[in-house]
Amino acid sequence: MTLQPIPESNISGKITDPARFDPPLLADEHTMLAAYLDFQRETLALKCADIPGREHSAALLPPSTLTLHGLVRHLSGVERWWLHLQFAGDDTGMLYYSDDDPEQDFESLDGDFDAAVAVWRAQVERSREIVAGAAPEDTGTQIQTGDAFSLRWVLLRMIAEYARHLGHADLLRERIDGATGW
């Protein structure tokens, strides 16, 4: 089974026509885990689609400062942290994080949302390449502890991370225009 990437509508990376495919009912473990993660990713794209102006960056659930823009930036960083840096050992820096400003993924939203989407898409594409080239029992190493973890474990962790934040995205989207579901 080949999953389709989230379609891009233009060069700027603006989400206007996301596609989502239901995970297969029968598949091997690797395919099933990758499909469920892609389902979560594409649900994020749906939550962010067709929203005008700067609404993506609006904190709509006080006292929380959570925004759709911040969620996209955060999940870009999650993709890079777990799959690129720790599992694949890519030699690349952190996104939207520094020891001096650890919350910049959620709080420093001065950048363009479309640019954040393009970064997220690039991180997802690299993650897909990593997952396609590995088996569930292949291992990465936690940077902070040196402990090994399996691809199986990190895919389940990523599915949970997206699912948790999709609940936040549901609430934010409903506040923006009343849209629910997906």
C-alpha positions as CSV (number, residue, x, y, z in Angstrom):
1,M,0.0,0.0,0.0
2,T,1.3,3.4,-0.9
3,L,0.0,6.4,1.0
4,Q,-0.3,9.7,-0.8
5,P,1.4,12.8,0.6
6,I,-0.8,15.7,1.5
7,P,-1.2,17.5,-1.8
8,E,0.3,21.0,-2.2
9,S,-1.9,23.6,-3.9
10,N,0.8,26.0,-4.6
11,I,4.5,26.7,-4.2
12,S,4.0,28.6,-0.9
13,G,2.8,25.4,0.9
14,K,-0.6,26.7,1.6
15,I,-3.0,24.0,2.6
16,T,-6.2,24.2,0.5
17,D,-6.8,20.6,-0.7
18,P,-5.7,18.0,1.8
19,A,-6.4,14.4,1.2
20,R,-6.8,11.7,3.9
21,F,-7.0,7.9,3.4
22,D,-8.4,5.5,6.0
23,P,-5.8,3.1,7.3
24,P,-6.1,-0.4,5.9
25,L,-8.1,-2.9,7.8
26,L,-5.6,-5.7,7.0
27,A,-1.9,-5.0,6.6
28,D,1.5,-5.9,8.0
29,E,2.6,-4.1,11.2
30,H,4.9,-1.6,9.4
31,T,2.2,-0.6,6.8
32,M,-0.4,-0.3,9.6
33,L,1.7,1.9,11.8
34,A,2.8,4.2,8.9
35,A,-0.8,4.5,7.7
36,Y,-2.2,5.4,11.1
37,L,0.5,8.1,11.5
38,D,-0.3,9.5,8.0
39,F,-4.0,9.5,8.9
40,Q,-3.2,11.7,11.9
41,R,-0.9,14.0,9.9
42,E,-3.6,14.4,7.2
43,T,-6.2,15.2,9.9
44,L,-4.0,18.0,11.0
45,A,-4.0,19.3,7.5
46,L,-7.8,19.2,7.4
47,K,-8.0,21.1,10.6
48,C,-5.9,23.9,9.1
49,A,-7.4,24.0,5.7
50,D,-9.3,27.0,4.2
51,I,-8.8,29.3,7.1
52,P,-8.4,33.0,6.1
53,G,-5.9,35.5,7.2
54,R,-4.1,35.2,10.5
55,E,-6.7,33.1,12.3
56,H,-4.2,30.2,12.4
57,S,-2.1,32.3,14.8
58,A,-5.0,33.5,17.0
59,A,-5.1,32.2,20.6
60,L,-8.8,31.5,20.9
61,L,-9.1,29.5,24.1
62,P,-7.9,31.8,26.9
63,P,-6.1,31.5,29.1
64,S,-4.3,29.1,26.8
65,T,-2.0,30.6,24.1
66,L,-2.4,27.5,22.0
67,T,-2.9,28.1,18.2
68,L,-3.1,26.1,15.0
69,H,0.1,27.8,13.9
70,G,1.9,26.8,17.1
71,L,0.6,23.2,16.7
72,V,2.0,23.0,13.1
73,R,5.4,24.3,14.3
74,H,5.4,22.0,17.3
75,L,4.6,18.9,15.2
76,S,7.3,19.9,12.7
77,G,9.8,19.8,15.6
78,V,8.4,16.5,16.9
79,E,8.9,14.9,13.5
80,R,12.5,16.1,13.4
81,W,13.3,15.3,17.1
82,W,12.1,11.7,17.2
83,L,12.5,10.4,13.6
84,H,15.3,12.5,12.1
85,L,17.6,13.2,14.9
86,Q,17.1,10.3,17.3
87,F,16.0,7.4,15.1
88,A,17.8,8.1,11.9
89,G,20.7,10.1,13.4
90,D,20.4,12.9,10.9
91,D,23.0,15.7,11.5
92,T,20.6,18.6,11.7
93,G,19.6,21.2,14.3
94,M,16.4,21.6,16.3
95,L,13.4,23.4,14.9
96,Y,11.7,26.1,17.0
97,Y,13.7,25.2,20.1
98,S,16.6,26.5,22.0
99,D,17.7,26.2,25.7
100,D,17.1,29.9,26.0
101,D,13.6,29.7,24.4
102,P,12.2,26.2,24.7
103,E,8.6,27.2,23.9
104,Q,9.2,29.1,20.7
105,D,7.3,26.5,18.6
106,F,4.1,27.7,20.4
107,E,5.0,31.2,21.4
108,S,7.1,32.9,18.6
109,L,4.5,33.1,15.9
110,D,5.9,36.1,14.0
111,G,6.6,33.9,11.0
112,D,4.2,33.2,8.1
113,F,1.8,30.3,8.6
114,D,2.3,29.1,5.0
115,A,6.0,28.9,5.6
116,A,5.4,26.9,8.8
117,V,3.2,24.5,6.7
118,A,6.0,24.1,4.2
119,V,8.5,23.3,6.9
120,W,6.1,20.8,8.4
121,R,5.5,19.2,5.0
122,A,9.3,18.9,4.5
123,Q,9.7,17.2,7.9
124,V,6.9,14.8,7.2
125,E,8.4,13.9,3.9
126,R,11.8,13.2,5.5
127,S,10.0,11.1,8.2
128,R,8.2,9.1,5.5
129,E,11.6,8.3,3.9
130,I,13.1,7.2,7.2
131,V,10.1,5.0,8.0
132,A,10.0,3.4,4.5
133,G,13.6,2.4,4.8
134,A,13.4,0.8,8.2
135,A,11.7,-2.2,9.9
136,P,9.7,-2.0,13.1
137,E,12.4,-3.6,15.2
138,D,15.2,-1.2,13.9
139,T,16.5,1.0,16.7
140,G,17.4,4.6,17.3
141,T,19.1,6.1,20.4
142,Q,17.6,8.7,22.8
143,I,20.0,11.7,22.7
144,Q,19.4,12.5,26.4
145,T,19.8,9.1,27.9
146,G,21.5,6.9,25.3
147,D,18.7,4.4,25.6
148,A,17.7,2.4,22.5
149,F,14.2,2.5,21.2
150,S,12.5,0.7,18.2
151,L,10.8,2.2,15.2
152,R,7.7,0.5,16.4
153,W,7.9,2.4,19.7
154,V,8.5,5.8,18.1
155,L,5.7,5.4,15.6
156,L,3.3,4.6,18.4
157,R,4.6,7.7,20.3
158,M,4.2,9.9,17.2
159,I,0.6,8.6,16.6
160,A,-0.2,9.5,20.2
161,E,1.5,12.9,19.9
162,Y,-0.6,13.8,16.9
163,A,-3.8,12.4,18.3
164,R,-3.4,14.4,21.5
165,H,-2.8,17.6,19.6
166,L,-5.6,17.0,17.1
167,G,-8.0,17.3,20.1
168,H,-6.6,20.8,20.6
169,A,-6.9,21.5,16.9
170,D,-10.6,20.4,17.0
171,L,-11.3,23.0,19.6
172,L,-9.4,25.8,17.9
173,R,-11.0,25.1,14.5
174,E,-14.5,25.1,16.0
175,R,-13.7,28.5,17.6
176,I,-12.5,29.9,14.3
177,D,-15.5,29.0,12.1
178,G,-17.6,26.4,13.8
179,A,-16.2,23.5,11.7
180,T,-16.2,20.2,13.4
181,G,-15.6,16.6,12.5
182,W,-13.0,14.9,10.2
